[in-house]
Amino acid sequence: MYKQLVMALYQINKGINKPIEFKGLKAQYIGYLAAGLVILLLGFAVMYLFSIPVTLCLLITGALGSLLFYEVFKLSDKYGQHGLMKRSAKRYLPRYLKFSTRNIFLRLKRGS
């Protein structure tokens, strides 16, 4: 009885330790999309200041915005929350390790 009363009064947050998600975008991709939109806004302002016709500014900004949304959603679906960071960290791994002596492995076996 008491448990039912408490559950009726308080909502339980079941989203603990889940990544932030907004309309299918996960984690850092929300930031990438926001940064891209800010850059598009600044690009529109610069084009407008250079006296480019407004319709052409809108067409260019709309096309680039559509491409931005498409690419960010594609990356989010392909790599998920941590996959893009893992992919970029992979280039820092050496292709092979070259040892001229076995002493490293012998010391590991001894525990020193």
HELIX and SHEET records of a PDB file:
HELIX    1   1 TYR A    2  LEU A    9  1                                   8    
HELIX    2   2 GLN A   28  LEU A   49  1                                  22    
HELIX    3   3 VAL A   54  TYR A   79  1                                  26    
HELIX    4   4 GLY A   83  ALA A   89  1                                   7    
HELIX    5   5 LYS A   90  TYR A   92  5                                   3    
HELIX    6   6 ASN A  103  ARG A  110  1                                   8    
SHEET    1   A 2 GLU A  21  PHE A  22  0                                        
SHEET    2   A 2 LEU A  25  LYS A  26 -1                                        
END                                                                             
